[in-house]
Amino acid sequence: MSDLHDQMLAAHEARDQMALISLYAAAAESANDLDAACFFLTHAYVFALEAGAPQARDLHARLKRHGREA
């Protein structure tokens, strides 16, 4: 995950929201447990909302499937 982590840091520094969405979604896929995955998904979702990105809908649905919204 360190390469992914380094990419995340670079995307934060560059304020590249589209990269952040993809990187946090990728981190969710490689997470070892559901809580960690949903932590990363939540971040990806927030970045998608801020950017007005179409991925927001899918990320929201994934969070709902994992019971992160009632």
Order of alpha helices (4+ residues) and beta strands (2+ residues): alpha-alpha-alpha-alpha
